[in-house]
Amino acid sequence: VSVALSSLGGMGVGRFNALLFPPQPAIMSAGTIRRRPAVTGDGGLVAALTCEVGLTVDHRVADGADGARFLDTFAGLVEGRL
């Protein structure tokens, strides 16, 4: 299954919902990359580079659980956990 990507981060948009146009099965939205407060594993606080992403899925192709697994895998790859 292919997933389209829509990014408005370069225009300073932090978060948005991408519109899905059939026959696309899914589209991921990506906002701007910026430093935000994040808690470390030991409870400390750091300024981490983050990017908010979202996923719109055609439920005739997949369900929310499939989308959640996709986003978890994507985050794991970006964060270096996978």
C-alpha positions in Angstrom: 0.0 0.0 0.0 1.4 3.4 -0.9 1.0 6.4 1.4 1.1 10.0 0.0 2.8 12.8 2.0 1.6 16.3 2.4 4.0 18.8 4.1 3.2 22.4 5.0 6.0 22.6 7.5 8.1 24.8 5.1 5.3 27.3 5.3 5.4 27.4 9.1 2.3 25.3 9.7 2.7 23.2 12.9 -0.2 20.8 12.4 -3.0 20.1 9.9 -5.2 17.4 8.5 -4.4 16.3 4.9 -7.3 15.6 2.6 -7.5 12.2 1.1 -8.4 11.9 -2.6 -9.4 8.5 -4.0 -7.8 6.3 -5.2 -5.2 7.2 -2.5 -5.5 4.7 0.4 -3.8 7.0 2.9 -2.0 10.3 3.2 0.4 11.5 6.0 0.6 15.1 7.0 3.8 16.6 8.4 4.1 20.0 10.1 7.1 22.2 10.8 10.2 20.9 12.6 10.8 22.9 15.7 12.2 22.6 19.2 9.7 21.7 21.9 10.0 20.6 25.5 10.5 16.9 25.9 10.9 14.6 28.9 14.0 12.3 28.9 14.0 8.7 30.1 15.4 9.8 33.5 12.7 12.5 33.9 14.8 15.4 32.8 13.6 18.1 30.5 15.3 19.0 27.1 14.5 21.1 24.0 14.1 18.4 21.4 13.5 18.7 17.6 10.0 17.4 16.9 7.5 17.3 14.1 3.8 16.6 14.4 2.5 14.1 11.8 -1.0 12.8 11.2 -2.5 10.1 9.0 -5.7 10.0 7.1 -6.8 6.5 6.0 -9.6 5.4 3.7 -11.4 2.9 5.9 -12.4 0.8 2.9 -8.7 -0.1 2.6 -7.5 -0.2 6.3 -8.8 0.6 9.7 -7.6 2.8 12.6 -5.4 0.1 14.1 -3.5 -0.3 10.9 -2.9 3.4 10.8 -1.8 3.4 14.4 0.7 0.6 13.7 2.0 2.6 10.6 2.5 5.7 12.6 4.3 3.8 15.4 6.6 2.2 12.9 7.3 5.5 11.3 8.1 7.1 14.6 10.3 4.2 15.6 12.3 4.6 12.3 12.7 8.4 12.7 13.6 8.1 16.4 16.1 5.3 15.8 14.2 2.7 17.9 13.8 0.3 14.9 
